[in-house]
Amino acid sequence: MKNGQGEKIILGIDPGTTVTGYGLISVTGKNPSLITLGIIDLRKKEDHFKKIRTIFEQTLSLIDQYHPDEFAIEAPFFGKNVQSMLKLGRAQGAAIAAALYRGLPVFEYAPRMIKMSITGQGQASKEQVAAMLRSILSFTTETMVLDATDALGAALCHYYQSNKPVSSREYKNWGDFVKKNSGRLKG
């Protein structure tokens, strides 16, 4: 927490080898608000390893500028092209390495989980996620880069997931709950 009022800053990253998105939110109490969002544009870089270096350096720069408390990243989705998956994994690794280098706790979320957290639908489109984020965080923009809103979605998903009540007991079904809580039942 950044100050006595309980502000927490979360950096979200949507890794990519062409465009890496980022989004930062601030949470005070139970109120998330947008700090900034944008992209790391890698389209003009030819060399894959230079792209990885840029992702690492730019992520470090964001961390040093905004001093987030936590780092949320979108997990790569499983595609058919193995080479693309390897490159995407490297991009993700570069961003994670930057967070770990600065001592941030890292949290990874599947794209489906992020969509579910933001829209209530795991199959939502990127445009639906972006529209919901604009509504939740009350911001407008002339041009919306979906990689940036995906990253913002990772940050907000982390906020939602980290604030879920956690049950102290695991129950297999209703009967298991009743069995383990027989003293709570009135009969």
PEWONOR-V852804 format. One record per pair of residues at least 12 apart in sequence whose C-alpha atoms are under 10 Angstrom apart, sorted by sequence separation. I is the first residue (numbers start at 1). J is the second residue. D is the distance in Angstrom with one decimal. If there is no record, write none. Layout:
BEGIN
i->[I | I]
j->[J | J]
d->[D | D]
END
This chain:
BEGIN
i->[11 | 12 | 23 | 24 | 25 | 42 | 76 | 77 | 96 | 110 | 111 | 112 | 117 | 118 | 119 | 10 | 11 | 12 | 23 | 24 | 41 | 42 | 75 | 76 | 111 | 115 | 116 | 118 | 119 | 131 | 10 | 11 | 22 | 23 | 24 | 40 | 41 | 75 | 115 | 118 | 119 | 130 | 9 | 10 | 11 | 22 | 23 | 40 | 76 | 114 | 115 | 118 | 130 | 134 | 9 | 10 | 21 | 22 | 23 | 76 | 130 | 133 | 8 | 9 | 10 | 21 | 22 | 75 | 115 | 127 | 129 | 130 | 132 | 133 | 8 | 9 | 20 | 21 | 22 | 40 | 74 | 118 | 127 | 130 | 131 | 7 | 8 | 9 | 19 | 20 | 21 | 39 | 40 | 73 | 126 | 127 | 130 | 133 | 137 | 7 | 8 | 19 | 20 | 21 | 126 | 129 | 130 | 133 | 136 | 6 | 7 | 8 | 19 | 20 | 126 | 129 | 132 | 6 | 7 | 10 | 18 | 19 | 20 | 73 | 127 | 130 | 5 | 6 | 7 | 9 | 16 | 17 | 18 | 19 | 73 | 126 | 127 | 129 | 130 | 133 | 2 | 5 | 6 | 7 | 8 | 9 | 11 | 13 | 15 | 16 | 17 | 18 | 19 | 71 | 72 | 126 | 129 | 3 | 7 | 9 | 10 | 11 | 12 | 13 | 14 | 15 | 16 | 17 | 18 | 71 | 1 | 2 | 9 | 11 | 13 | 16 | 17 | 18 | 1 | 18 | 72 | 126 | 17 | 71 | 70 | 71 | 18 | 36 | 17 | 20 | 35 | 68 | 17 | 19 | 71 | 72 | 75 | 76 | 18 | 70 | 71 | 72 | 73 | 74 | 75 | 76 | 77 | 17 | 60 | 68 | 69 | 70 | 71 | 72 | 73 | 74 | 75 | 76 | 77 | 119 | 16 | 17 | 20 | 52 | 55 | 56 | 59 | 60 | 63 | 67 | 69 | 70 | 71 | 72 | 73 | 74 | 75 | 76 | 77 | 115 | 118 | 16 | 19 | 52 | 55 | 56 | 59 | 62 | 63 | 68 | 69 | 70 | 71 | 72 | 73 | 74 | 75 | 114 | 117 | 118 | 22 | 54 | 55 | 56 | 57 | 58 | 59 | 60 | 61 | 62 | 67 | 68 | 69 | 70 | 71 | 72 | 73 | 74 | 75 | 114 | 117 | 17 | 20 | 24 | 49 | 52 | 53 | 55 | 56 | 57 | 59 | 60 | 64 | 73 | 74 | 75 | 114 | 115 | 118 | 16 | 20 | 23 | 24 | 48 | 51 | 52 | 55 | 56 | 59 | 60 | 63 | 74 | 75 | 111 | 114 | 115 | 117 | 118 | 15 | 22 | 51 | 52 | 54 | 55 | 56 | 58 | 59 | 60 | 74 | 113 | 114 | 117 | 49 | 52 | 53 | 54 | 55 | 56 | 57 | 60 | 63 | 73 | 113 | 114 | 116 | 117 | 24 | 26 | 48 | 49 | 52 | 53 | 55 | 56 | 60 | 111 | 114 | 115 | 117 | 118 | 25 | 26 | 48 | 51 | 52 | 55 | 56 | 111 | 114 | 117 | 24 | 110 | 113 | 114 | 117 | 56 | 109 | 113 | 13 | 108 | 109 | 114 | 24 | 107 | 114 | 11 | 24 | 107 | 109 | 113 | 23 | 109 | 22 | 108 | 11 | 22 | 107 | 11 | 109 | 10 | 11 | 107 | 10 | 11 | 12 | 9 | 10 | 11 | 9 | 10 | 11 | 12 | 13 | 14 | 15 | 8 | 9 | 10 | 11 | 12 | 13 | 14 | 15 | 8 | 9 | 10 | 11 | 12 | 13 | 14 | 15 | 16 | 8 | 9 | 10 | 11 | 12 | 13 | 14 | 15 | 7 | 8 | 9 | 10 | 11 | 12 | 13 | 14 | 2 | 2 | 1 | 2 | 17 | 1 | 16 | 1 | 17 | 18 | 16 | 17 | 20 | 16 | 17 | 20 | 15 | 16 | 17 | 18 | 15 | 16 | 17 | 15 | 16 | 17 | 20 | 15 | 16 | 74 | 14 | 15 | 73 | 74 | 14 | 15 | 73 | 13 | 15 | 72 | 73 | 74 | 75 | 15 | 72 | 73 | 74 | 14 | 15 | 72 | 73 | 74 | 13 | 72 | 73 | 13 | 71 | 72 | 74 | 71 | 72 | 73 | 70 | 72 | 73 | 72 | 71 | 72 | 11 | 70 | 70 | 11 | 12 | 11 | 12 | 13 | 12 | 14 | 34 | 34 | 34 | 35 | 33 | 34 | 32 | 33 | 34 | 32 | 33 | 34 | 31 | 33 | 38 | 39 | 37 | 38 | 39 | 40 | 37 | 38 | 39 | 40 | 38 | 39 | 37 | 38 | 39 | 37 | 38 | 25 | 36 | 37 | 39 | 37 | 38 | 37 | 38 | 37 | 36 | 35 | 34 | 34 | 32 | 33 | 21 | 23 | 24 | 32 | 21 | 22 | 23 | 19 | 21 | 22 | 23 | 19 | 20 | 21 | 22 | 23 | 24 | 25 | 32 | 19 | 20 | 21 | 22 | 23 | 24 | 25 | 32 | 19 | 21 | 22 | 23 | 24 | 26 | 27 | 30 | 20 | 21 | 22 | 23 | 24 | 25 | 26 | 30 | 16 | 20 | 21 | 22 | 23 | 24 | 25 | 14 | 15 | 22 | 23 | 24 | 27 | 14 | 15 | 22 | 23 | 26 | 30 | 13 | 14 | 25 | 13 | 14 | 15 | 12 | 13 | 14 | 15 | 12 | 13 | 14 | 12 | 13 | 14 | 12 | 13 | 14 | 11 | 12 | 13 | 14 | 11 | 12 | 13 | 14 | 10 | 12 | 13 | 11 | 12 | 10 | 11 | 12 | 10 | 11 | 12 | 9 | 10 | 12 | 11 | 10 | 10 | 9 | 8]
j->[23 | 24 | 35 | 36 | 37 | 54 | 88 | 89 | 108 | 122 | 123 | 124 | 129 | 130 | 131 | 23 | 24 | 25 | 36 | 37 | 54 | 55 | 88 | 89 | 124 | 128 | 129 | 131 | 132 | 144 | 24 | 25 | 36 | 37 | 38 | 54 | 55 | 89 | 129 | 132 | 133 | 144 | 24 | 25 | 26 | 37 | 38 | 55 | 91 | 129 | 130 | 133 | 145 | 149 | 25 | 26 | 37 | 38 | 39 | 92 | 146 | 149 | 25 | 26 | 27 | 38 | 39 | 92 | 132 | 144 | 146 | 147 | 149 | 150 | 26 | 27 | 38 | 39 | 40 | 58 | 92 | 136 | 145 | 148 | 149 | 26 | 27 | 28 | 38 | 39 | 40 | 58 | 59 | 92 | 145 | 146 | 149 | 152 | 156 | 27 | 28 | 39 | 40 | 41 | 146 | 149 | 150 | 153 | 156 | 27 | 28 | 29 | 40 | 41 | 147 | 150 | 153 | 28 | 29 | 32 | 40 | 41 | 42 | 95 | 149 | 152 | 28 | 29 | 30 | 32 | 39 | 40 | 41 | 42 | 96 | 149 | 150 | 152 | 153 | 156 | 26 | 29 | 30 | 31 | 32 | 33 | 35 | 37 | 39 | 40 | 41 | 42 | 43 | 95 | 96 | 150 | 153 | 28 | 32 | 34 | 35 | 36 | 37 | 38 | 39 | 40 | 41 | 42 | 43 | 96 | 27 | 28 | 35 | 37 | 39 | 42 | 43 | 44 | 28 | 45 | 99 | 153 | 45 | 99 | 99 | 100 | 48 | 66 | 48 | 51 | 66 | 99 | 49 | 51 | 103 | 104 | 107 | 108 | 51 | 103 | 104 | 105 | 106 | 107 | 108 | 109 | 110 | 51 | 94 | 102 | 103 | 104 | 105 | 106 | 107 | 108 | 109 | 110 | 111 | 153 | 51 | 52 | 55 | 87 | 90 | 91 | 94 | 95 | 98 | 102 | 104 | 105 | 106 | 107 | 108 | 109 | 110 | 111 | 112 | 150 | 153 | 52 | 55 | 88 | 91 | 92 | 95 | 98 | 99 | 104 | 105 | 106 | 107 | 108 | 109 | 110 | 111 | 150 | 153 | 154 | 59 | 91 | 92 | 93 | 94 | 95 | 96 | 97 | 98 | 99 | 104 | 105 | 106 | 107 | 108 | 109 | 110 | 111 | 112 | 151 | 154 | 55 | 58 | 62 | 87 | 90 | 91 | 93 | 94 | 95 | 97 | 98 | 102 | 111 | 112 | 113 | 152 | 153 | 156 | 55 | 59 | 62 | 63 | 87 | 90 | 91 | 94 | 95 | 98 | 99 | 102 | 113 | 114 | 150 | 153 | 154 | 156 | 157 | 55 | 62 | 91 | 92 | 94 | 95 | 96 | 98 | 99 | 100 | 114 | 153 | 154 | 157 | 90 | 93 | 94 | 95 | 96 | 97 | 98 | 101 | 104 | 114 | 154 | 155 | 157 | 158 | 66 | 68 | 90 | 91 | 94 | 95 | 97 | 98 | 102 | 153 | 156 | 157 | 159 | 160 | 68 | 69 | 91 | 94 | 95 | 98 | 99 | 154 | 157 | 160 | 68 | 154 | 157 | 158 | 161 | 101 | 154 | 158 | 59 | 154 | 155 | 160 | 71 | 154 | 161 | 59 | 72 | 155 | 157 | 161 | 72 | 158 | 72 | 158 | 62 | 73 | 158 | 63 | 161 | 63 | 66 | 162 | 66 | 67 | 68 | 66 | 67 | 68 | 67 | 68 | 69 | 70 | 71 | 72 | 73 | 67 | 68 | 69 | 70 | 71 | 72 | 73 | 74 | 68 | 69 | 70 | 71 | 72 | 73 | 74 | 75 | 76 | 69 | 70 | 71 | 72 | 73 | 74 | 75 | 76 | 69 | 70 | 71 | 72 | 73 | 74 | 75 | 76 | 67 | 68 | 68 | 69 | 84 | 69 | 84 | 70 | 87 | 88 | 87 | 88 | 91 | 88 | 89 | 92 | 88 | 89 | 90 | 91 | 89 | 90 | 91 | 90 | 91 | 92 | 95 | 91 | 92 | 150 | 91 | 92 | 150 | 151 | 92 | 93 | 151 | 92 | 94 | 151 | 152 | 153 | 154 | 95 | 152 | 153 | 154 | 95 | 96 | 153 | 154 | 155 | 95 | 154 | 155 | 96 | 154 | 155 | 157 | 155 | 156 | 157 | 155 | 157 | 158 | 158 | 158 | 159 | 99 | 158 | 159 | 104 | 106 | 106 | 107 | 108 | 108 | 111 | 133 | 134 | 136 | 137 | 136 | 137 | 136 | 137 | 138 | 137 | 138 | 139 | 137 | 139 | 144 | 145 | 144 | 145 | 146 | 147 | 145 | 146 | 147 | 148 | 147 | 148 | 147 | 148 | 149 | 148 | 149 | 137 | 148 | 149 | 151 | 150 | 151 | 151 | 152 | 152 | 152 | 152 | 152 | 156 | 155 | 156 | 145 | 147 | 148 | 156 | 146 | 147 | 148 | 145 | 147 | 148 | 149 | 146 | 147 | 148 | 149 | 150 | 151 | 152 | 159 | 147 | 148 | 149 | 150 | 151 | 152 | 153 | 160 | 148 | 150 | 151 | 152 | 153 | 155 | 156 | 159 | 150 | 151 | 152 | 153 | 154 | 155 | 156 | 160 | 147 | 151 | 152 | 153 | 154 | 155 | 156 | 146 | 147 | 154 | 155 | 156 | 159 | 147 | 148 | 155 | 156 | 159 | 163 | 147 | 148 | 159 | 148 | 149 | 150 | 148 | 149 | 150 | 151 | 149 | 150 | 151 | 150 | 151 | 152 | 151 | 152 | 153 | 151 | 152 | 153 | 154 | 152 | 153 | 154 | 155 | 152 | 154 | 155 | 154 | 155 | 154 | 155 | 156 | 155 | 156 | 157 | 155 | 156 | 158 | 158 | 158 | 159 | 159 | 159]
d->[5.9 | 6.1 | 7.7 | 5.4 | 8.8 | 7.9 | 6.8 | 9.9 | 9.6 | 9.9 | 9.3 | 8.3 | 9.6 | 9.2 | 9.3 | 8.3 | 4.6 | 8.3 | 5.8 | 6.2 | 9.3 | 8.5 | 9.5 | 6.8 | 9.9 | 8.8 | 9.3 | 9.9 | 6.5 | 9.7 | 5.7 | 6.8 | 8.3 | 4.1 | 9.3 | 8.2 | 9.3 | 8.6 | 6.4 | 6.8 | 8.7 | 7.9 | 6.9 | 5.4 | 9.1 | 5.5 | 6.5 | 7.2 | 9.7 | 8.8 | 10.0 | 7.2 | 9.0 | 9.0 | 5.7 | 6.5 | 7.6 | 5.5 | 8.6 | 7.8 | 6.9 | 7.4 | 8.3 | 4.4 | 8.0 | 5.9 | 5.9 | 7.7 | 9.9 | 9.2 | 8.9 | 9.7 | 9.9 | 9.4 | 5.6 | 6.3 | 8.7 | 4.3 | 7.7 | 7.3 | 8.3 | 8.8 | 9.8 | 9.0 | 9.1 | 6.6 | 5.1 | 8.9 | 10.0 | 5.6 | 6.2 | 9.9 | 8.9 | 7.8 | 10.0 | 7.2 | 5.5 | 7.9 | 9.5 | 5.5 | 6.5 | 6.4 | 5.1 | 8.6 | 6.4 | 7.5 | 7.4 | 7.1 | 9.7 | 8.0 | 4.5 | 8.8 | 5.8 | 6.7 | 8.7 | 7.5 | 9.5 | 5.8 | 7.1 | 9.7 | 8.6 | 4.9 | 7.7 | 8.4 | 8.9 | 8.8 | 7.1 | 6.4 | 9.7 | 9.2 | 10.0 | 9.6 | 6.6 | 5.6 | 7.9 | 8.1 | 9.6 | 9.7 | 8.1 | 8.6 | 9.9 | 7.9 | 9.8 | 9.6 | 9.1 | 9.6 | 9.7 | 9.8 | 9.9 | 9.1 | 8.9 | 4.9 | 7.0 | 9.6 | 9.1 | 7.2 | 7.3 | 9.8 | 9.5 | 9.8 | 9.6 | 9.6 | 9.1 | 9.9 | 9.1 | 9.4 | 9.4 | 6.6 | 5.2 | 8.3 | 9.5 | 9.9 | 8.7 | 9.5 | 9.4 | 8.7 | 8.2 | 8.7 | 9.4 | 8.7 | 9.5 | 9.8 | 9.7 | 6.8 | 8.6 | 9.2 | 9.6 | 9.7 | 7.7 | 10.0 | 8.9 | 9.5 | 9.9 | 9.7 | 10.0 | 9.8 | 9.5 | 9.6 | 8.2 | 9.3 | 6.3 | 8.5 | 7.6 | 8.7 | 5.9 | 9.1 | 7.3 | 6.7 | 10.0 | 9.9 | 9.2 | 5.6 | 6.1 | 5.9 | 6.3 | 5.8 | 5.6 | 7.3 | 7.0 | 9.9 | 9.5 | 7.7 | 7.5 | 9.0 | 9.8 | 8.4 | 8.5 | 8.2 | 8.4 | 9.4 | 6.5 | 5.4 | 4.9 | 4.7 | 4.9 | 5.1 | 5.0 | 7.7 | 9.1 | 8.9 | 6.8 | 9.6 | 9.5 | 9.8 | 6.9 | 9.4 | 6.0 | 9.9 | 7.5 | 7.8 | 7.7 | 6.6 | 6.1 | 5.8 | 6.3 | 5.9 | 6.6 | 8.3 | 8.4 | 9.1 | 8.6 | 9.6 | 8.7 | 8.7 | 8.8 | 8.7 | 8.8 | 9.2 | 9.2 | 9.9 | 9.5 | 10.0 | 9.9 | 7.9 | 8.5 | 7.3 | 8.7 | 6.2 | 9.7 | 9.5 | 9.2 | 8.7 | 9.9 | 9.2 | 9.6 | 6.9 | 9.0 | 9.4 | 4.9 | 8.6 | 9.2 | 5.5 | 8.5 | 9.6 | 9.7 | 10.0 | 9.8 | 7.6 | 7.5 | 8.9 | 9.7 | 9.8 | 10.0 | 8.0 | 9.7 | 5.7 | 6.2 | 5.3 | 6.1 | 7.2 | 7.7 | 9.4 | 9.9 | 8.6 | 6.2 | 8.9 | 8.1 | 6.6 | 8.4 | 8.8 | 8.0 | 8.9 | 8.8 | 6.1 | 8.2 | 8.9 | 7.5 | 9.9 | 7.9 | 10.0 | 5.9 | 5.5 | 9.2 | 8.7 | 7.3 | 9.6 | 9.8 | 7.2 | 7.5 | 8.4 | 9.1 | 10.0 | 9.0 | 9.0 | 8.6 | 8.9 | 8.3 | 8.7 | 9.5 | 9.5 | 6.0 | 9.5 | 10.0 | 5.5 | 7.6 | 9.3 | 8.3 | 8.3 | 9.7 | 8.8 | 8.9 | 9.7 | 9.4 | 9.5 | 8.5 | 8.6 | 8.9 | 8.3 | 5.4 | 7.1 | 8.0 | 9.0 | 7.8 | 8.4 | 8.0 | 9.9 | 6.9 | 9.9 | 8.7 | 8.3 | 9.6 | 9.8 | 9.4 | 9.2 | 9.7 | 9.4 | 9.9 | 9.4 | 8.0 | 9.6 | 9.7 | 7.9 | 9.9 | 8.5 | 8.4 | 9.2 | 7.4 | 7.9 | 9.7 | 9.9 | 8.7 | 9.9 | 9.4 | 8.9 | 9.7 | 8.0 | 9.0 | 6.0 | 7.4 | 5.3 | 8.0 | 8.7 | 7.9 | 8.9 | 7.6 | 9.7 | 4.6 | 6.0 | 6.4 | 6.0 | 6.4 | 6.1 | 7.1 | 7.3 | 5.3 | 5.0 | 4.9 | 4.7 | 4.8 | 5.3 | 8.3 | 9.0 | 6.1 | 6.7 | 5.8 | 6.1 | 5.6 | 6.5 | 8.2 | 8.0 | 9.3 | 8.1 | 8.9 | 7.1 | 8.3 | 7.9 | 9.6 | 8.9 | 8.5 | 8.6 | 9.0 | 7.7 | 8.9 | 6.7 | 9.9 | 9.7 | 6.8 | 9.6 | 8.3 | 6.2 | 8.3 | 5.8 | 9.4 | 9.3 | 6.9 | 8.8 | 8.6 | 9.7 | 8.4 | 9.1 | 6.1 | 9.1 | 6.0 | 9.1 | 9.4 | 5.7 | 7.5 | 8.1 | 9.5 | 5.3 | 9.6 | 7.2 | 8.1 | 8.9 | 7.2 | 8.6 | 9.0 | 8.3 | 9.7 | 8.9 | 9.5 | 7.4 | 9.3 | 9.5 | 6.0 | 9.3 | 9.7 | 9.4 | 6.0 | 9.2 | 7.7 | 5.8 | 7.6 | 9.2 | 9.1 | 5.5 | 9.9 | 7.5 | 8.8 | 9.9 | 8.8 | 8.4 | 8.9 | 6.3 | 8.6 | 9.2 | 9.5 | 8.9 | 9.6 | 9.9 | 10.0 | 9.8 | 9.4 | 9.7 | 9.7 | 9.6 | 9.6 | 9.5 | 9.7 | 9.9 | 8.6 | 6.1 | 8.6 | 5.6 | 8.2 | 7.0 | 8.1 | 7.7 | 9.2 | 9.2 | 9.2 | 7.8 | 9.9 | 7.5 | 9.4 | 9.5 | 9.3 | 9.5 | 7.0 | 9.1 | 8.1 | 5.8 | 9.5 | 5.1 | 9.6 | 5.8 | 8.2 | 9.0 | 9.5 | 7.3 | 9.2 | 9.9 | 8.8 | 8.0 | 9.1 | 6.8 | 8.7 | 10.0 | 8.5 | 9.6 | 10.0 | 9.4 | 8.3 | 9.4 | 9.9 | 7.8 | 8.0 | 7.6 | 6.1 | 9.7 | 4.6 | 5.2 | 7.0 | 10.0 | 6.5 | 4.1 | 7.8 | 8.2 | 8.4 | 7.6 | 8.1 | 7.0 | 7.6 | 7.4 | 8.0 | 5.2 | 6.4 | 9.9 | 9.8 | 9.0 | 7.0 | 4.9 | 4.2 | 9.7 | 9.6 | 9.6 | 9.4 | 9.7 | 5.4 | 6.4 | 7.9 | 9.6 | 6.8 | 9.6 | 9.8 | 8.5 | 8.4 | 8.2 | 9.5 | 8.2 | 6.8 | 7.3 | 9.7 | 8.4 | 9.1 | 6.9 | 8.8 | 8.1 | 6.3 | 10.0 | 9.0 | 9.1 | 9.7 | 8.9 | 8.8 | 7.2 | 9.1 | 8.0 | 8.6 | 9.6 | 9.0 | 9.6 | 6.0 | 8.2 | 9.5 | 7.8 | 4.5 | 8.4 | 4.5 | 8.3 | 4.8 | 7.4 | 8.9 | 8.2 | 5.6 | 8.9 | 7.5 | 7.9 | 7.4 | 6.8 | 9.8 | 9.3 | 5.2 | 7.7 | 8.4 | 4.3 | 9.3 | 5.8 | 8.0 | 5.7 | 9.2 | 9.2 | 9.1 | 8.0 | 8.5 | 9.6 | 8.1 | 7.8 | 9.6 | 9.5]
END
